Amino acid sequence: MKEVIAFVQASGGLDYAKAAMERYSAAAFAILDQMPDSAAKTAMRELVVYVTQRRK
């Protein structure tokens, strides 16, 4: 397992995944910004933040 983690880190896999996550979250916020304010919109925004900013 250590070899796999080292390979992913060395090959830029984590940087690629982080950049993809940032693109998808920006797209999600752009879509949500077009919706009227509601409890559901707030919950979805909080979910995107939680998923993209959690550490473990």
Secondary structure, 3 states (H helix, E strand, C coil): CHHHHHHHHHCCHHHHHHHHHHHHHHHHHHHHHCCCCCHHHHHHHHHHHHHHHCCC
